[in-house]
């Protein structure tokens, strides 16, 4: 699966808000994407839409791309839904992989 050439305007779900997830959010914001954070815990400060990680996956039908943090199991219901709907999913976002 090929990473999009431009992320501008791409609705992207970041699944997991730890160190990797927050780095992915920063990158997506810098690329003018439309990131959404999905995590177990709501951060004290957040500048993007937030959903709990137990949100019904059908709520994310308009997502074009999912970036999974390392701590999220591949059996997570949102990832299962993403596979079923053939969303683009990336296990992590490391800028060196793409530039």
Order of alpha helices (4+ residues) and beta strands (2+ residues): beta-alpha-beta-beta-beta-alpha-beta
